[in-house]
Amino acid sequence: MKTRILLISIVVILTFVTALSAESPPVMPKIWVESVLHNYGDTLKGEQITHAFVIENRGKADLVIEKAEPD
């Protein structure tokens, strides 16, 4: 009987130790872009055109955009 209680205790302790030592997922940024492409349609030469791309950080850490270039 004592052996059985000891064995069950060891299993329970190992279960708790494993659960407590499990690492939580890292806190990371998560980029979200409404649209990655935009079609300007027909434009005249020299015509000034603009478009605003919406970029959001839906993660828990800071999102750092180091470089952005037009295609």
N, C-alpha and C positions, 0 to 999 in steps of 0.2 A: 504494500500500500504506500509506504514511504517513497519507494522508487517511482511509483506512478505519479505521485504528487510532485516529486522532484523533476521528472521528465516534463510534465505539463508546465511547471514553472519555468523551466529552461526555454521551452517553445514559446511561451508567452513573452518572456523577457527578450528573446531574439526577435520576435515580431515587432515589439515596440522599439527596439534599438534600430532595426532596419527602417521602420517608418520615420523615426526621428532623424536618421542620418541621410534620408533621401533629400537630394538637393532640389530646391525650388527652381523653376525655369528662370533663366537670366532675364533681367529687365532690359528690353531692347526697343529701339524705335521701330515703327511700322509705317512705311510710306504709303499714302493713298493718293492717286491722281485721278481726277474726274475724267479726263480724256488726254491721251498722249499724242493724238494727232489732231490737226485742224486744217480743213480745206478752205482756202481763201477764195476759191472760185476764180472767175475771170477778173483780172485786174489790169489797169492801164500802166504803161511804163512810167515810172517816176511817182506813181501814186503811193502815198504813205498808208500802210495798213498795220493794224495792231491786233493782238489777241492776248488775253490773260489766261494763263494756265493755273488751275487751282490745285495746290499741293497741300496735303494735310498730314500731320503726324498723328496717327491713331495708336501709337505705342505709349509706353510708360517712360521711356528715356528720351533725352533731347535728340532731335533729328538734325544733323549737321549736313548741309548741302555745300560741298566744297567747290564744285565746278558744274556749270550748266552751259551747254553749247547748242546752237541751232543746228539742225541737220542739213 
